[in-house]
């Protein structure tokens, strides 16, 4: 899954059940909700173009990232 994070960065993440456990999964994260909201742009290989366009981005940007 690929998402545009609240800070504008692109992250590619595994599904939670496939990801190895890390400390930040169990430790409380201060100010975690004040950053905004992460937005998925690729799920199961499908690009969500409407989400890209709503962020003034396009597929060219995605491929460059």
Number of C-alpha atoms within 10 A of each C-alpha: 15 20 19 20 15 13 10 11 10 17 15 12 11 11 10 8 7 8 9 8 10 8 7 8 9 8 8 9 9 7 7 9 8 8 10 10 12 15 16 18 21 18 12 8 9 10 16 14 14 12 17 20 11 9 12 9 13 14 13 8 10 15 7 6 9
